[in-house]
């Protein structure tokens, strides 16, 4: 049994959370890649060293991490109800927010909840919500682990959706959707698969905004996207191997955008001046 089949079997039998599964693999030293690992080393080798080799934890955890997870939980509960052909229990969702958030965070998530409900995909069957996967990248690369926020189907047409939240609309990396599309193509034998980013902007009052707080963007994945994606992953993996083998990393990356900026021993002078 190859590593891909072995990990896929382990994941299928796993009873805990996907995050706990990944932590176990890390503790065992089982090689694997992920969208987060790839973009971390691309962003800054020093960040990768701190995050995935030294396994530093942010204490206290940034509030936007917790808020992002809660946002994804809201979307997942809504689409799980949709999958069962039921209306989501909105009262329970508001109770969850009342119990776990307060102040501005509560306002942001309450408004995001309203936007999710208003912009639910219509005319599609919900195939899977927060589906974990193990993707074989070939003999030269470790497997890639990930979790798809939402998989939809309409007749022979599939769609994958990734939810994003933040203070502003960003420029989401299409690499994530390329990986998702590859998984759906293999796992469901999907010949056609659309790819979407659903972005939600944190706002205090939906009635007073001057620009949209939600946007849905379909990303057109090129025919040669998988080939170029594998090349990109290979470049990132070469950097990762160098860092993991040497225990050292080069400087680089925009420090002001890094969650480790306050504890990084190589934070740039320019960041300190800007801050």
C-alpha positions as CSV (number, residue, x, y, z in Angstrom):
1,X,0.0,0.0,0.0
2,X,1.4,3.4,-1.0
3,X,1.5,6.5,1.2
4,X,-1.5,8.0,-0.5
5,X,-3.7,4.9,0.0
6,X,-2.4,4.5,3.6
7,X,-3.2,8.1,4.6
8,X,-6.5,8.0,2.7
9,X,-7.5,4.9,4.7
10,X,-6.4,6.5,8.0
11,X,-8.4,9.6,7.3
12,X,-11.5,7.6,6.4
13,X,-11.3,5.8,9.7
14,X,-10.4,8.9,11.8
15,X,-13.0,9.9,14.4
16,X,-11.6,13.3,15.4
17,X,-11.2,16.6,13.7
18,X,-9.2,17.2,10.6
19,X,-6.9,19.5,12.5
20,X,-6.2,16.8,15.0
21,X,-5.5,14.3,12.2
22,X,-2.9,16.7,10.7
23,X,-1.3,17.3,14.1
24,X,-0.9,13.5,14.6
25,X,0.9,13.2,11.2
26,X,3.2,16.1,12.2
27,X,4.0,14.4,15.5
28,X,4.7,11.2,13.7
29,X,6.9,13.0,11.2
30,X,4.8,11.8,8.2
31,X,5.7,13.9,5.2
32,X,2.8,15.8,3.7
33,X,2.0,19.1,2.0
34,X,-1.0,21.4,2.2
35,X,-2.1,24.7,0.7
36,X,-1.1,26.4,4.0
37,X,2.4,24.9,4.0
38,X,3.0,25.9,0.4
39,X,1.9,29.5,0.8
40,X,3.7,29.8,4.1
41,X,7.1,29.0,2.6
42,X,6.4,31.1,-0.4
43,X,5.4,34.1,1.8
44,X,8.5,33.8,4.0
45,X,10.9,30.9,4.7
46,X,11.4,32.1,8.3
47,X,7.7,32.0,8.9
48,X,7.6,28.4,7.6
49,X,10.5,27.5,10.0
50,X,8.6,29.0,13.0
51,X,5.2,27.6,12.1
52,X,5.9,24.1,10.8
53,X,9.4,23.1,12.0
54,X,9.7,24.8,15.4
55,X,5.9,24.5,15.7
56,X,5.5,27.8,17.6
57,X,2.0,28.7,18.7
58,X,0.6,32.1,18.8
59,X,-0.3,33.0,22.4
60,X,-2.8,34.5,22.7
61,X,-4.3,33.2,19.5
62,X,-5.2,36.2,17.2
63,X,-8.9,37.0,17.4
64,X,-9.2,36.8,13.6
65,X,-8.2,33.1,13.7
66,X,-11.1,32.3,16.0
67,X,-13.5,34.5,14.2
68,X,-12.6,32.9,10.9
69,X,-13.2,29.4,12.3
70,X,-16.6,30.4,13.7
71,X,-17.5,32.0,10.4
72,X,-16.7,28.7,8.6
73,X,-18.8,26.8,11.2
74,X,-21.8,29.0,10.5
75,X,-21.5,28.4,6.7
76,X,-21.0,24.6,7.3
77,X,-24.1,24.3,9.5
78,X,-26.2,26.1,6.9
79,X,-25.1,23.9,4.0
80,X,-25.4,20.8,6.1
81,X,-29.0,21.6,6.7
82,X,-29.4,22.3,3.0
83,X,-27.9,18.9,2.2
84,X,-30.5,17.2,4.4
85,X,-33.2,19.3,2.6
86,X,-34.0,21.2,5.7
87,X,-34.1,24.9,6.7
88,X,-31.2,25.9,8.9
89,X,-32.1,26.7,12.5
90,X,-31.2,30.3,12.4
91,X,-32.2,30.8,16.1
92,X,-29.6,28.2,17.1
93,X,-27.0,29.9,15.0
94,X,-27.7,33.3,16.7
95,X,-27.5,31.5,20.1
96,X,-24.1,30.2,19.1
97,X,-22.9,33.7,18.3
98,X,-24.3,35.1,21.5
99,X,-22.5,32.5,23.5
100,X,-19.1,32.8,21.8
101,X,-18.8,36.4,20.7
102,X,-19.4,40.0,21.9
103,X,-19.1,43.5,20.7
104,X,-17.8,44.2,17.3
105,X,-17.0,40.5,16.6
106,X,-20.6,39.6,17.3
107,X,-21.8,42.3,14.9
108,X,-19.4,41.2,12.2
109,X,-20.5,37.5,12.5
110,X,-24.2,38.3,12.8
111,X,-24.0,40.3,9.5
112,X,-21.9,37.6,7.9
113,X,-24.6,35.0,8.9
114,X,-27.3,37.1,7.3
115,X,-25.2,37.4,4.1
116,X,-24.6,33.6,4.0
117,X,-28.3,33.0,4.3
118,X,-29.1,35.5,1.5
119,X,-26.5,34.1,-0.9
120,X,-26.9,30.4,-0.5
121,X,-26.3,28.6,-3.8
122,X,-29.7,27.9,-5.4
123,X,-30.4,25.1,-7.8
124,X,-27.5,22.9,-6.7
125,X,-27.3,19.7,-4.7
126,X,-25.0,19.8,-1.8
127,X,-22.6,16.9,-2.2
128,X,-20.2,17.5,0.7
129,X,-19.5,20.1,3.4
130,X,-16.0,20.5,4.8
131,X,-14.8,17.4,3.1
132,X,-11.2,16.4,3.9
133,X,-9.1,14.8,1.2
134,X,-5.7,13.2,0.5
135,X,-4.4,14.1,-2.9
136,X,-1.6,12.1,-4.7
137,X,0.9,14.5,-6.3
138,X,3.1,11.9,-8.0
139,X,6.2,10.0,-7.0
140,X,8.4,13.0,-6.5
141,X,6.2,14.8,-4.0
142,X,4.5,14.0,-0.7
143,X,0.7,13.8,-0.7
144,X,-1.3,16.9,-0.2
145,X,-3.9,17.2,2.5
146,X,-6.8,19.6,2.5
147,X,-10.4,20.2,3.2
148,X,-13.0,21.6,0.8
149,X,-15.5,24.0,2.2
150,X,-18.3,23.1,-0.1
151,X,-18.9,20.7,-3.1
152,X,-22.0,21.1,-5.2
153,X,-23.6,19.2,-8.1
154,X,-26.1,20.1,-10.8
155,X,-26.7,17.1,-13.1
156,X,-23.2,16.3,-14.5
157,X,-21.8,19.7,-13.5
158,X,-19.8,20.0,-10.2
159,X,-18.7,23.1,-8.3
160,X,-16.3,23.7,-5.5
161,X,-16.6,26.7,-3.2
162,X,-14.1,28.2,-0.8
163,X,-15.3,30.7,1.8
164,X,-13.2,33.7,2.7
165,X,-13.7,36.4,5.4
166,X,-11.8,39.5,6.4
167,X,-11.8,43.2,6.7
168,X,-11.6,43.7,3.0
169,X,-11.9,41.6,-0.2
170,X,-8.6,40.2,-1.0
171,X,-7.0,38.5,-4.0
172,X,-7.5,34.8,-3.1
173,X,-4.9,32.4,-4.4
174,X,-6.4,30.1,-7.1
175,X,-4.0,27.3,-6.1
176,X,-6.5,26.3,-3.5
177,X,-9.3,25.9,-6.0
178,X,-7.1,24.0,-8.4
179,X,-6.3,21.4,-5.7
180,X,-10.0,21.2,-4.8
181,X,-11.0,20.7,-8.5
182,X,-8.4,18.0,-8.9
183,X,-9.7,16.1,-5.9
184,X,-13.3,16.4,-7.1
185,X,-12.3,15.3,-10.6
186,X,-10.6,12.1,-9.2
187,X,-13.0,11.3,-6.3
188,X,-16.3,11.9,-8.1
189,X,-15.1,11.2,-11.6
190,X,-16.2,14.8,-12.4
191,X,-15.6,15.9,-16.0
192,X,-16.9,19.4,-15.4
193,X,-16.2,21.4,-12.3
194,X,-16.7,25.1,-11.7
195,X,-14.6,26.9,-9.0
196,X,-15.8,29.8,-6.8
197,X,-14.6,32.1,-4.0
198,X,-17.3,33.4,-1.8
199,X,-15.9,36.4,0.1
200,X,-17.5,38.1,3.1
201,X,-16.3,41.5,4.4
202,X,-16.6,42.3,8.1
203,X,-19.0,45.2,8.6
204,X,-20.7,46.7,11.6
205,X,-24.0,47.6,10.0
206,X,-25.2,46.2,6.7
207,X,-27.6,49.2,6.2
208,X,-24.8,51.7,6.2
209,X,-22.3,50.3,3.9
210,X,-21.3,52.0,0.6
211,X,-19.7,49.0,-1.0
212,X,-20.8,45.3,-1.0
213,X,-20.0,43.1,2.0
214,X,-20.3,39.9,-0.1
215,X,-18.9,38.9,-3.5
216,X,-18.9,35.7,-5.4
217,X,-16.2,35.2,-7.9
218,X,-16.0,32.3,-10.4
219,X,-12.3,31.5,-11.1
220,X,-11.7,30.1,-14.6
221,X,-9.1,27.3,-14.1
222,X,-7.0,27.0,-17.3
223,X,-6.6,23.6,-19.1
224,X,-2.9,23.5,-18.1
225,X,-3.4,24.6,-14.5
226,X,-2.5,21.3,-13.0
227,X,0.8,21.1,-14.8
228,X,1.8,24.6,-13.7
229,X,0.4,23.9,-10.2
230,X,2.7,20.9,-9.8
231,X,5.7,23.0,-10.9
232,X,4.8,25.6,-8.3
233,X,4.4,22.9,-5.6
234,X,7.7,21.4,-6.5
235,X,9.5,24.7,-6.1
236,X,7.9,25.2,-2.7
237,X,8.7,21.7,-1.6
238,X,12.4,22.2,-2.5
239,X,12.4,25.2,-0.1
240,X,10.6,23.2,2.5
241,X,13.1,20.3,2.4
242,X,16.1,22.8,2.6
243,X,14.6,24.4,5.7
244,X,13.7,21.1,7.4
245,X,17.1,19.5,6.7
246,X,19.1,22.6,7.8
247,X,16.9,23.9,10.6
248,X,17.5,27.4,9.2
249,X,15.7,29.8,6.9
250,X,16.5,32.9,4.9
251,X,14.9,36.2,5.6
252,X,12.1,37.5,3.4
253,X,8.4,38.3,3.4
254,X,6.4,41.3,4.3
255,X,6.7,41.3,8.0
256,X,3.8,43.6,8.7
257,X,1.4,41.0,7.2
258,X,2.8,38.1,9.3
259,X,1.0,36.8,12.5
260,X,4.5,35.9,13.9
261,X,5.9,39.4,13.5
262,X,5.9,40.1,17.3
263,X,8.0,37.1,18.1
264,X,10.1,36.6,15.0
265,X,13.9,36.9,15.6
266,X,14.4,38.2,12.1
267,X,11.7,40.8,11.8
268,X,12.8,43.5,9.4
269,X,13.9,47.0,10.4
270,X,11.5,48.4,7.8
271,X,8.6,46.7,9.6
272,X,9.8,48.1,12.9
273,X,9.9,51.6,11.4
274,X,6.6,51.2,9.8
275,X,5.0,49.9,13.0
